[in-house]
């Protein structure tokens, strides 16, 4: 089962390495990482996507919580939450018919064309992982995908819940 773990940690050298070390030492896979400073520059928020049953996730969260750099750990998938991911995708648009189809699909998915070249378009899209997967599949059917890059999931709990020290 896919799990979204959010970690509030000190923004210090080596903190991320120690957290990721917990996963690698126990043989758990990290599907994606998203980390950035919070409104308090001394703290960072790390969002980790992994897979595991309740027992595995409980073990991971307990081990991560023991680290000195970690202030709080929350499994966002336990409650209602918002998750988003960003993807940039470059597609070949050598003919007018391909350009029209790429534009049409970008509009359908509410994506933005952010760079236009003679032979390609670069498109920006945000949404859930499923939406980005569907967009990439659709683009691959109407144009050659030259390259793509994804940020990994960022997430927040809905309502009054907040990840604070």
Backbone torsions as a table, in degrees:
resi	resn	phi	psi	omega
1	UNK	NA	132.8	179.1
2	UNK	-68.5	134.2	179.2
3	UNK	-128.8	143.0	176.6
4	UNK	-113.3	112.1	-178.9
5	UNK	-108.4	127.2	179.4
6	UNK	-109.5	131.7	-175.9
7	UNK	-125.9	127.4	171.8
8	UNK	-97.7	121.6	-173.3
9	UNK	-138.9	163.1	175.7
10	UNK	-68.0	140.6	178.2
11	UNK	-85.3	77.9	-174.1
12	UNK	-134.4	151.0	178.3
13	UNK	-58.5	134.8	177.2
14	UNK	87.9	-11.9	-177.5
15	UNK	-63.8	-46.9	179.6
16	UNK	-62.6	-42.0	179.9
17	UNK	-59.5	-41.8	179.9
18	UNK	-66.7	-38.6	179.6
19	UNK	-67.8	-46.7	179.2
20	UNK	-64.3	-31.6	176.8
21	UNK	-60.1	-34.4	177.2
22	UNK	-59.9	-41.5	180.0
23	UNK	-68.3	-48.9	-175.7
24	UNK	-68.1	-36.2	179.8
25	UNK	-63.4	-30.3	-177.7
26	UNK	-100.8	4.0	176.8
27	UNK	74.9	23.6	178.2
28	UNK	-93.1	142.7	-179.2
29	UNK	-92.1	141.1	173.0
30	UNK	-103.7	118.6	179.2
31	UNK	-77.2	-41.2	176.2
32	UNK	-157.0	156.1	177.0
33	UNK	-128.6	140.0	173.6
34	UNK	-138.0	118.8	-175.7
35	UNK	-138.9	140.2	177.9
36	UNK	-162.9	156.6	175.7
37	UNK	-61.7	152.5	176.1
38	UNK	-91.9	-168.4	176.5
39	UNK	-65.0	-22.0	172.5
40	UNK	-96.1	110.7	-173.7
41	UNK	-60.6	-17.0	179.5
42	UNK	-83.2	-6.9	-178.3
43	UNK	-122.0	149.4	174.1
44	UNK	-125.8	153.8	175.4
45	UNK	-112.9	127.2	-179.5
46	UNK	-114.7	128.4	175.3
47	UNK	-113.6	122.2	-177.2
48	UNK	-116.5	130.1	173.5
49	UNK	-104.7	126.7	179.4
50	UNK	-145.6	175.4	177.1
51	UNK	-123.9	142.5	177.9
52	UNK	171.0	160.7	176.5
53	UNK	-81.2	177.8	-176.5
54	UNK	-57.7	-40.3	-178.3
55	UNK	-65.0	-44.2	179.6
56	UNK	-64.2	-45.7	-178.6
57	UNK	-65.2	-39.2	177.1
58	UNK	-61.4	-43.0	179.0
59	UNK	-63.6	-43.6	179.1
60	UNK	-61.0	-49.9	-176.7
61	UNK	-63.2	-37.9	178.0
62	UNK	-65.8	-42.6	-179.6
63	UNK	-67.0	-42.6	178.8
64	UNK	-65.2	-39.5	-179.0
65	UNK	-63.5	-24.7	179.5
66	UNK	-74.2	-19.4	-177.5
67	UNK	-66.7	141.6	-174.3
68	UNK	-65.7	-30.2	-179.0
69	UNK	-78.1	-11.6	-172.9
70	UNK	-94.4	128.4	177.8
71	UNK	-95.9	-37.1	-177.6
72	UNK	-158.4	145.7	177.4
73	UNK	-129.8	132.6	179.7
74	UNK	-135.9	135.9	172.1
75	UNK	-90.6	103.6	-176.3
76	UNK	-65.4	-25.6	-177.6
77	UNK	-72.7	-7.7	176.8
78	UNK	-73.7	-19.9	-179.2
79	UNK	-136.7	-173.7	178.0
80	UNK	-72.1	140.8	-176.2
81	UNK	-153.9	164.9	175.0
82	UNK	-112.1	133.2	176.1
83	UNK	-133.2	141.5	179.2
84	UNK	-143.1	153.2	177.2
85	UNK	-139.8	150.8	178.3
86	UNK	-112.8	138.2	174.6
87	UNK	-132.0	136.6	167.2
88	UNK	-108.3	131.5	-178.6
89	UNK	-135.5	130.2	179.8
90	UNK	-106.9	124.5	-179.1
91	UNK	-122.4	147.2	177.9
92	UNK	-75.7	131.5	-179.4
93	UNK	-132.9	66.5	-173.3
94	UNK	-81.5	-19.4	179.8
95	UNK	-121.9	158.8	-179.4
96	UNK	-63.6	-37.7	-179.3
97	UNK	-66.7	-37.5	177.8
98	UNK	-68.3	-42.5	178.3
99	UNK	-59.1	-43.8	-179.5
100	UNK	-63.5	-42.3	-179.9
101	UNK	-66.7	-40.5	177.8
102	UNK	-62.9	-45.6	178.2
103	UNK	-60.9	-43.7	-179.5
104	UNK	-61.3	-46.6	180.0
105	UNK	-67.6	-36.5	176.6
106	UNK	-61.5	-42.2	178.1
107	UNK	-64.1	-43.3	-179.8
108	UNK	-59.4	-41.4	-177.9
109	UNK	-88.8	2.5	-177.6
110	UNK	58.8	41.9	176.0
111	UNK	-96.4	164.3	-179.9
112	UNK	-120.5	134.7	172.0
113	UNK	-82.4	117.0	-173.7
114	UNK	-106.0	-12.8	177.0
115	UNK	-151.1	133.5	-179.9
116	UNK	-120.8	130.8	177.4
117	UNK	-126.9	167.7	179.5
118	UNK	-56.8	-38.7	-174.1
119	UNK	-111.2	-1.9	-178.1
120	UNK	-157.5	160.7	173.0
121	UNK	-119.5	143.6	169.8
122	UNK	-110.0	128.5	-173.0
123	UNK	-120.0	140.8	177.1
124	UNK	-110.2	134.0	177.3
125	UNK	-143.4	140.5	174.8
126	UNK	-123.4	152.9	178.0
127	UNK	158.6	-164.3	177.6
128	UNK	-73.3	164.0	178.6
129	UNK	-58.3	-40.5	179.3
130	UNK	-61.9	-41.4	179.2
131	UNK	-63.7	-43.8	180.0
132	UNK	-66.1	-38.3	176.4
133	UNK	-62.1	-44.1	179.9
134	UNK	-64.0	-40.7	179.2
135	UNK	-64.0	-44.3	179.8
136	UNK	-62.5	-41.1	177.8
137	UNK	-62.3	-45.3	179.8
138	UNK	-63.4	-44.8	178.8
139	UNK	-62.7	-38.4	179.2
140	UNK	-64.8	-24.2	179.2
141	UNK	-83.1	-23.2	-177.6
142	UNK	-110.6	-14.3	-179.2
143	UNK	-154.0	159.0	175.7
144	UNK	-76.5	125.8	176.0
145	UNK	-82.5	120.2	-179.3
146	UNK	-82.7	-47.9	175.7
147	UNK	-164.2	162.8	176.4
148	UNK	-149.3	158.4	178.2
149	UNK	-144.1	137.5	-179.3
150	UNK	-126.8	147.9	-176.9
151	UNK	-81.6	-27.1	-166.5
152	UNK	92.2	164.2	-173.0
153	UNK	-78.4	137.2	166.9
154	UNK	-113.7	143.3	-177.2
155	UNK	-147.9	154.2	175.4
156	UNK	-137.8	146.8	173.5
157	UNK	-71.0	146.7	177.3
158	UNK	-81.2	157.9	174.5
159	UNK	78.3	-147.4	-173.8
160	UNK	-81.3	-13.9	-179.2
161	UNK	-65.0	139.5	179.2
162	UNK	-147.6	149.2	177.6
163	UNK	-90.4	96.0	-178.9
164	UNK	-130.3	153.6	179.3
165	UNK	-67.0	NA	NA
